[in-house]
């Protein structure tokens, strides 16, 4: 299983609206691509000393690397643009790719 992990830190002032948007719009849009089997939406409770805002992680599970690559190349640019158009610089995200080992 391939796990596409997106960790997002959002400013406190947008956190409530951002969470609603993620649950009602963004996560369903990502899943509509058909590239992922399921996802987990998580809130981080550990904080760095100088960290501000709230931090979340989404783990999208793909059965094949081809699905992940197709998502990144064909779907992600528009979905990222939607995020930036709505929230501007009030969040920061970083992405990692993991592989589940047996």
Chimera marker file (.cmm) of the C-alpha trace (Angstrom):
<marker_set name="trace">
<marker id="1" x="0.000" y="0.000" z="0.000" r="1" g="1" b="0" radius="0.5"/>
<marker id="2" x="1.273" y="3.466" z="-0.915" r="1" g="1" b="0" radius="0.5"/>
<marker id="3" x="0.484" y="6.223" z="1.579" r="1" g="1" b="0" radius="0.5"/>
<marker id="4" x="0.476" y="9.820" z="0.430" r="1" g="1" b="0" radius="0.5"/>
<marker id="5" x="0.764" y="11.887" z="3.618" r="1" g="1" b="0" radius="0.5"/>
<marker id="6" x="-0.062" y="15.593" z="3.618" r="1" g="1" b="0" radius="0.5"/>
<marker id="7" x="0.688" y="17.494" z="6.827" r="1" g="1" b="0" radius="0.5"/>
<marker id="8" x="-0.938" y="20.919" z="7.057" r="1" g="1" b="0" radius="0.5"/>
<marker id="9" x="-0.494" y="23.702" z="9.599" r="1" g="1" b="0" radius="0.5"/>
<marker id="10" x="-3.351" y="26.220" z="9.523" r="1" g="1" b="0" radius="0.5"/>
<marker id="11" x="-3.662" y="29.556" z="11.262" r="1" g="1" b="0" radius="0.5"/>
<marker id="12" x="-6.068" y="29.562" z="14.205" r="1" g="1" b="0" radius="0.5"/>
<marker id="13" x="-8.272" y="32.202" z="12.583" r="1" g="1" b="0" radius="0.5"/>
<marker id="14" x="-9.236" y="29.892" z="9.703" r="1" g="1" b="0" radius="0.5"/>
<marker id="15" x="-9.119" y="26.531" z="11.486" r="1" g="1" b="0" radius="0.5"/>
<marker id="16" x="-12.883" y="26.055" z="11.963" r="1" g="1" b="0" radius="0.5"/>
<marker id="17" x="-13.788" y="27.028" z="8.391" r="1" g="1" b="0" radius="0.5"/>
<marker id="18" x="-10.832" y="25.089" z="6.991" r="1" g="1" b="0" radius="0.5"/>
<marker id="19" x="-11.880" y="21.907" z="8.832" r="1" g="1" b="0" radius="0.5"/>
<marker id="20" x="-15.411" y="22.185" z="7.478" r="1" g="1" b="0" radius="0.5"/>
<marker id="21" x="-14.103" y="22.784" z="3.950" r="1" g="1" b="0" radius="0.5"/>
<marker id="22" x="-11.767" y="19.791" z="4.206" r="1" g="1" b="0" radius="0.5"/>
<marker id="23" x="-14.546" y="17.468" z="5.353" r="1" g="1" b="0" radius="0.5"/>
<marker id="24" x="-17.272" y="18.713" z="3.014" r="1" g="1" b="0" radius="0.5"/>
<marker id="25" x="-15.325" y="19.690" z="-0.102" r="1" g="1" b="0" radius="0.5"/>
<marker id="26" x="-11.636" y="18.870" z="-0.403" r="1" g="1" b="0" radius="0.5"/>
<marker id="27" x="-11.516" y="15.302" z="0.913" r="1" g="1" b="0" radius="0.5"/>
<marker id="28" x="-14.562" y="14.249" z="-1.149" r="1" g="1" b="0" radius="0.5"/>
<marker id="29" x="-13.001" y="15.893" z="-4.236" r="1" g="1" b="0" radius="0.5"/>
<marker id="30" x="-9.754" y="13.972" z="-3.751" r="1" g="1" b="0" radius="0.5"/>
<marker id="31" x="-11.630" y="10.703" z="-3.303" r="1" g="1" b="0" radius="0.5"/>
<marker id="32" x="-13.724" y="11.359" z="-6.441" r="1" g="1" b="0" radius="0.5"/>
<marker id="33" x="-10.515" y="11.050" z="-8.470" r="1" g="1" b="0" radius="0.5"/>
<marker id="34" x="-10.645" y="7.302" z="-7.823" r="1" g="1" b="0" radius="0.5"/>
<marker id="35" x="-6.898" y="7.170" z="-7.171" r="1" g="1" b="0" radius="0.5"/>
<marker id="36" x="-7.127" y="6.308" z="-3.473" r="1" g="1" b="0" radius="0.5"/>
<marker id="37" x="-8.848" y="3.448" z="-1.656" r="1" g="1" b="0" radius="0.5"/>
<marker id="38" x="-9.486" y="5.387" z="1.551" r="1" g="1" b="0" radius="0.5"/>
<marker id="39" x="-7.999" y="8.102" z="3.751" r="1" g="1" b="0" radius="0.5"/>
<marker id="40" x="-7.441" y="8.993" z="7.384" r="1" g="1" b="0" radius="0.5"/>
<marker id="41" x="-7.811" y="12.575" z="8.616" r="1" g="1" b="0" radius="0.5"/>
<marker id="42" x="-5.821" y="13.264" z="11.774" r="1" g="1" b="0" radius="0.5"/>
<marker id="43" x="-5.049" y="16.088" z="14.173" r="1" g="1" b="0" radius="0.5"/>
<marker id="44" x="-1.536" y="16.332" z="15.586" r="1" g="1" b="0" radius="0.5"/>
<marker id="45" x="-1.305" y="16.914" z="19.319" r="1" g="1" b="0" radius="0.5"/>
<marker id="46" x="2.472" y="17.211" z="19.605" r="1" g="1" b="0" radius="0.5"/>
<marker id="47" x="3.795" y="20.688" z="18.945" r="1" g="1" b="0" radius="0.5"/>
<marker id="48" x="7.170" y="22.203" z="18.225" r="1" g="1" b="0" radius="0.5"/>
<marker id="49" x="8.336" y="24.932" z="20.612" r="1" g="1" b="0" radius="0.5"/>
<marker id="50" x="7.724" y="27.785" z="18.190" r="1" g="1" b="0" radius="0.5"/>
<marker id="51" x="4.714" y="26.276" z="16.423" r="1" g="1" b="0" radius="0.5"/>
<marker id="52" x="1.601" y="28.374" z="16.020" r="1" g="1" b="0" radius="0.5"/>
<marker id="53" x="-1.798" y="27.423" z="14.649" r="1" g="1" b="0" radius="0.5"/>
<marker id="54" x="-3.153" y="23.895" z="14.429" r="1" g="1" b="0" radius="0.5"/>
<marker id="55" x="-1.622" y="20.978" z="12.569" r="1" g="1" b="0" radius="0.5"/>
<marker id="56" x="-3.416" y="18.163" z="10.767" r="1" g="1" b="0" radius="0.5"/>
<marker id="57" x="-2.413" y="15.243" z="8.579" r="1" g="1" b="0" radius="0.5"/>
<marker id="58" x="-4.264" y="13.415" z="5.842" r="1" g="1" b="0" radius="0.5"/>
<marker id="59" x="-3.090" y="9.984" z="4.799" r="1" g="1" b="0" radius="0.5"/>
<marker id="60" x="-4.408" y="8.847" z="1.429" r="1" g="1" b="0" radius="0.5"/>
<marker id="61" x="-4.030" y="5.125" z="0.705" r="1" g="1" b="0" radius="0.5"/>
<marker id="62" x="-3.343" y="3.990" z="-2.869" r="1" g="1" b="0" radius="0.5"/>
<marker id="63" x="-3.138" y="0.363" z="-3.918" r="1" g="1" b="0" radius="0.5"/>
<marker id="64" x="-0.482" y="1.093" z="-6.578" r="1" g="1" b="0" radius="0.5"/>
<marker id="65" x="2.244" y="3.644" z="-7.208" r="1" g="1" b="0" radius="0.5"/>
<marker id="66" x="0.664" y="4.308" z="-10.623" r="1" g="1" b="0" radius="0.5"/>
<marker id="67" x="-2.454" y="5.641" z="-8.884" r="1" g="1" b="0" radius="0.5"/>
<marker id="68" x="-0.395" y="8.035" z="-6.769" r="1" g="1" b="0" radius="0.5"/>
<marker id="69" x="1.579" y="9.236" z="-9.805" r="1" g="1" b="0" radius="0.5"/>
<marker id="70" x="-1.578" y="9.780" z="-11.833" r="1" g="1" b="0" radius="0.5"/>
<marker id="71" x="-3.100" y="11.752" z="-8.951" r="1" g="1" b="0" radius="0.5"/>
<marker id="72" x="-0.004" y="13.962" z="-8.597" r="1" g="1" b="0" radius="0.5"/>
<marker id="73" x="0.247" y="14.617" z="-12.336" r="1" g="1" b="0" radius="0.5"/>
<marker id="74" x="-3.405" y="14.918" z="-13.346" r="1" g="1" b="0" radius="0.5"/>
<marker id="75" x="-5.447" y="15.967" z="-10.323" r="1" g="1" b="0" radius="0.5"/>
<marker id="76" x="-3.252" y="17.536" z="-7.638" r="1" g="1" b="0" radius="0.5"/>
<marker id="77" x="-2.418" y="20.816" z="-9.422" r="1" g="1" b="0" radius="0.5"/>
<marker id="78" x="-6.069" y="21.898" z="-9.650" r="1" g="1" b="0" radius="0.5"/>
<marker id="79" x="-6.861" y="20.745" z="-6.121" r="1" g="1" b="0" radius="0.5"/>
<marker id="80" x="-3.836" y="22.601" z="-4.732" r="1" g="1" b="0" radius="0.5"/>
<marker id="81" x="-4.902" y="25.718" z="-6.634" r="1" g="1" b="0" radius="0.5"/>
<marker id="82" x="-8.355" y="25.492" z="-5.054" r="1" g="1" b="0" radius="0.5"/>
<marker id="83" x="-6.735" y="25.449" z="-1.614" r="1" g="1" b="0" radius="0.5"/>
<marker id="84" x="-4.540" y="28.463" z="-2.319" r="1" g="1" b="0" radius="0.5"/>
<marker id="85" x="-7.371" y="30.406" z="-3.952" r="1" g="1" b="0" radius="0.5"/>
<marker id="86" x="-9.497" y="29.919" z="-0.858" r="1" g="1" b="0" radius="0.5"/>
<marker id="87" x="-6.931" y="30.160" z="1.958" r="1" g="1" b="0" radius="0.5"/>
<marker id="88" x="-3.946" y="32.002" z="0.484" r="1" g="1" b="0" radius="0.5"/>
<marker id="89" x="-0.926" y="31.928" z="2.760" r="1" g="1" b="0" radius="0.5"/>
<marker id="90" x="-2.892" y="31.118" z="5.922" r="1" g="1" b="0" radius="0.5"/>
<marker id="91" x="-1.691" y="27.512" z="5.804" r="1" g="1" b="0" radius="0.5"/>
<marker id="92" x="1.410" y="25.588" z="4.935" r="1" g="1" b="0" radius="0.5"/>
<marker id="93" x="1.572" y="21.982" z="3.770" r="1" g="1" b="0" radius="0.5"/>
<marker id="94" x="4.276" y="19.446" z="3.201" r="1" g="1" b="0" radius="0.5"/>
<marker id="95" x="3.957" y="16.096" z="1.579" r="1" g="1" b="0" radius="0.5"/>
<marker id="96" x="5.637" y="12.738" z="2.085" r="1" g="1" b="0" radius="0.5"/>
<marker id="97" x="5.255" y="9.426" z="0.327" r="1" g="1" b="0" radius="0.5"/>
<marker id="98" x="5.343" y="6.227" z="2.370" r="1" g="1" b="0" radius="0.5"/>
<marker id="99" x="5.106" y="2.556" z="1.568" r="1" g="1" b="0" radius="0.5"/>
<marker id="100" x="3.493" y="0.081" z="3.932" r="1" g="1" b="0" radius="0.5"/>
<marker id="101" x="5.771" y="-2.869" z="4.571" r="1" g="1" b="0" radius="0.5"/>
<marker id="102" x="4.606" y="-6.407" z="5.368" r="1" g="1" b="0" radius="0.5"/>
<link id1="1" id2="2" r="1" g="1" b="0" radius="0.2"/>
<link id1="2" id2="3" r="1" g="1" b="0" radius="0.2"/>
<link id1="3" id2="4" r="1" g="1" b="0" radius="0.2"/>
<link id1="4" id2="5" r="1" g="1" b="0" radius="0.2"/>
<link id1="5" id2="6" r="1" g="1" b="0" radius="0.2"/>
<link id1="6" id2="7" r="1" g="1" b="0" radius="0.2"/>
<link id1="7" id2="8" r="1" g="1" b="0" radius="0.2"/>
<link id1="8" id2="9" r="1" g="1" b="0" radius="0.2"/>
<link id1="9" id2="10" r="1" g="1" b="0" radius="0.2"/>
<link id1="10" id2="11" r="1" g="1" b="0" radius="0.2"/>
<link id1="11" id2="12" r="1" g="1" b="0" radius="0.2"/>
<link id1="12" id2="13" r="1" g="1" b="0" radius="0.2"/>
<link id1="13" id2="14" r="1" g="1" b="0" radius="0.2"/>
<link id1="14" id2="15" r="1" g="1" b="0" radius="0.2"/>
<link id1="15" id2="16" r="1" g="1" b="0" radius="0.2"/>
<link id1="16" id2="17" r="1" g="1" b="0" radius="0.2"/>
<link id1="17" id2="18" r="1" g="1" b="0" radius="0.2"/>
<link id1="18" id2="19" r="1" g="1" b="0" radius="0.2"/>
<link id1="19" id2="20" r="1" g="1" b="0" radius="0.2"/>
<link id1="20" id2="21" r="1" g="1" b="0" radius="0.2"/>
<link id1="21" id2="22" r="1" g="1" b="0" radius="0.2"/>
<link id1="22" id2="23" r="1" g="1" b="0" radius="0.2"/>
<link id1="23" id2="24" r="1" g="1" b="0" radius="0.2"/>
<link id1="24" id2="25" r="1" g="1" b="0" radius="0.2"/>
<link id1="25" id2="26" r="1" g="1" b="0" radius="0.2"/>
<link id1="26" id2="27" r="1" g="1" b="0" radius="0.2"/>
<link id1="27" id2="28" r="1" g="1" b="0" radius="0.2"/>
<link id1="28" id2="29" r="1" g="1" b="0" radius="0.2"/>
<link id1="29" id2="30" r="1" g="1" b="0" radius="0.2"/>
<link id1="30" id2="31" r="1" g="1" b="0" radius="0.2"/>
<link id1="31" id2="32" r="1" g="1" b="0" radius="0.2"/>
<link id1="32" id2="33" r="1" g="1" b="0" radius="0.2"/>
<link id1="33" id2="34" r="1" g="1" b="0" radius="0.2"/>
<link id1="34" id2="35" r="1" g="1" b="0" radius="0.2"/>
<link id1="35" id2="36" r="1" g="1" b="0" radius="0.2"/>
<link id1="36" id2="37" r="1" g="1" b="0" radius="0.2"/>
<link id1="37" id2="38" r="1" g="1" b="0" radius="0.2"/>
<link id1="38" id2="39" r="1" g="1" b="0" radius="0.2"/>
<link id1="39" id2="40" r="1" g="1" b="0" radius="0.2"/>
<link id1="40" id2="41" r="1" g="1" b="0" radius="0.2"/>
<link id1="41" id2="42" r="1" g="1" b="0" radius="0.2"/>
<link id1="42" id2="43" r="1" g="1" b="0" radius="0.2"/>
<link id1="43" id2="44" r="1" g="1" b="0" radius="0.2"/>
<link id1="44" id2="45" r="1" g="1" b="0" radius="0.2"/>
<link id1="45" id2="46" r="1" g="1" b="0" radius="0.2"/>
<link id1="46" id2="47" r="1" g="1" b="0" radius="0.2"/>
<link id1="47" id2="48" r="1" g="1" b="0" radius="0.2"/>
<link id1="48" id2="49" r="1" g="1" b="0" radius="0.2"/>
<link id1="49" id2="50" r="1" g="1" b="0" radius="0.2"/>
<link id1="50" id2="51" r="1" g="1" b="0" radius="0.2"/>
<link id1="51" id2="52" r="1" g="1" b="0" radius="0.2"/>
<link id1="52" id2="53" r="1" g="1" b="0" radius="0.2"/>
<link id1="53" id2="54" r="1" g="1" b="0" radius="0.2"/>
<link id1="54" id2="55" r="1" g="1" b="0" radius="0.2"/>
<link id1="55" id2="56" r="1" g="1" b="0" radius="0.2"/>
<link id1="56" id2="57" r="1" g="1" b="0" radius="0.2"/>
<link id1="57" id2="58" r="1" g="1" b="0" radius="0.2"/>
<link id1="58" id2="59" r="1" g="1" b="0" radius="0.2"/>
<link id1="59" id2="60" r="1" g="1" b="0" radius="0.2"/>
<link id1="60" id2="61" r="1" g="1" b="0" radius="0.2"/>
<link id1="61" id2="62" r="1" g="1" b="0" radius="0.2"/>
<link id1="62" id2="63" r="1" g="1" b="0" radius="0.2"/>
<link id1="63" id2="64" r="1" g="1" b="0" radius="0.2"/>
<link id1="64" id2="65" r="1" g="1" b="0" radius="0.2"/>
<link id1="65" id2="66" r="1" g="1" b="0" radius="0.2"/>
<link id1="66" id2="67" r="1" g="1" b="0" radius="0.2"/>
<link id1="67" id2="68" r="1" g="1" b="0" radius="0.2"/>
<link id1="68" id2="69" r="1" g="1" b="0" radius="0.2"/>
<link id1="69" id2="70" r="1" g="1" b="0" radius="0.2"/>
<link id1="70" id2="71" r="1" g="1" b="0" radius="0.2"/>
<link id1="71" id2="72" r="1" g="1" b="0" radius="0.2"/>
<link id1="72" id2="73" r="1" g="1" b="0" radius="0.2"/>
<link id1="73" id2="74" r="1" g="1" b="0" radius="0.2"/>
<link id1="74" id2="75" r="1" g="1" b="0" radius="0.2"/>
<link id1="75" id2="76" r="1" g="1" b="0" radius="0.2"/>
<link id1="76" id2="77" r="1" g="1" b="0" radius="0.2"/>
<link id1="77" id2="78" r="1" g="1" b="0" radius="0.2"/>
<link id1="78" id2="79" r="1" g="1" b="0" radius="0.2"/>
<link id1="79" id2="80" r="1" g="1" b="0" radius="0.2"/>
<link id1="80" id2="81" r="1" g="1" b="0" radius="0.2"/>
<link id1="81" id2="82" r="1" g="1" b="0" radius="0.2"/>
<link id1="82" id2="83" r="1" g="1" b="0" radius="0.2"/>
<link id1="83" id2="84" r="1" g="1" b="0" radius="0.2"/>
<link id1="84" id2="85" r="1" g="1" b="0" radius="0.2"/>
<link id1="85" id2="86" r="1" g="1" b="0" radius="0.2"/>
<link id1="86" id2="87" r="1" g="1" b="0" radius="0.2"/>
<link id1="87" id2="88" r="1" g="1" b="0" radius="0.2"/>
<link id1="88" id2="89" r="1" g="1" b="0" radius="0.2"/>
<link id1="89" id2="90" r="1" g="1" b="0" radius="0.2"/>
<link id1="90" id2="91" r="1" g="1" b="0" radius="0.2"/>
<link id1="91" id2="92" r="1" g="1" b="0" radius="0.2"/>
<link id1="92" id2="93" r="1" g="1" b="0" radius="0.2"/>
<link id1="93" id2="94" r="1" g="1" b="0" radius="0.2"/>
<link id1="94" id2="95" r="1" g="1" b="0" radius="0.2"/>
<link id1="95" id2="96" r="1" g="1" b="0" radius="0.2"/>
<link id1="96" id2="97" r="1" g="1" b="0" radius="0.2"/>
<link id1="97" id2="98" r="1" g="1" b="0" radius="0.2"/>
<link id1="98" id2="99" r="1" g="1" b="0" radius="0.2"/>
<link id1="99" id2="100" r="1" g="1" b="0" radius="0.2"/>
<link id1="100" id2="101" r="1" g="1" b="0" radius="0.2"/>
<link id1="101" id2="102" r="1" g="1" b="0" radius="0.2"/>
</marker_set>
